[in-house]
Amino acid sequence: MALVQSFSANWKKAIEELNREVLLSFPSLVTGQSLLQLALAQLVQYYNRFHKLCTSNAKAELVNIHMLMVEMKKYKSNF
């Protein structure tokens, strides 16, 4: 339950930090964005697996997957 609460409280900041770190680490925008999208896709896969393992009480506290996806779309490039 503590893991669910921690994730729910920090997921947006963590995605922002991931975006910042990738952009700083990879000077090529194309490479950086590709890697960021791969990391975010992996996050969604693990989140779905985690959701399936949680109890119904924990699931009620989890962030809706659609909210997670909407937030991730903000970091998708258009080039």
QUIFEN-V954949 format. One record per backbone hydrogen bond with DSSP energy under -0.5 kcal/mol. NH is the residue of the N-H (numbers start at 1). CO is the residue of the C=O. Records with the same first field share a line. If there is no record, write none. Layout:
# QUIFEN-V954949
NH = CO / CO
This chain:
# QUIFEN-V954949
5 = 1
6 = 2
7 = 3
8 = 4
9 = 5
10 = 6
11 = 7
14 = 10
15 = 11
16 = 12
17 = 13
18 = 14
19 = 15
20 = 16
21 = 17
22 = 18
23 = 19
24 = 20
25 = 21
26 = 22
27 = 25
29 = 27
32 = 28
33 = 29
34 = 30
35 = 31
36 = 32
37 = 33
38 = 34
39 = 35
40 = 36
41 = 37
42 = 38
43 = 39
44 = 40
45 = 41
46 = 42
47 = 43
48 = 44
49 = 45
50 = 46
51 = 47
52 = 48
53 = 49
54 = 50
59 = 55
60 = 56
61 = 57 / 58
62 = 58 / 59
67 = 64
68 = 64
69 = 65
70 = 66
71 = 67
72 = 68
73 = 69
74 = 70 / 71
75 = 72
76 = 73
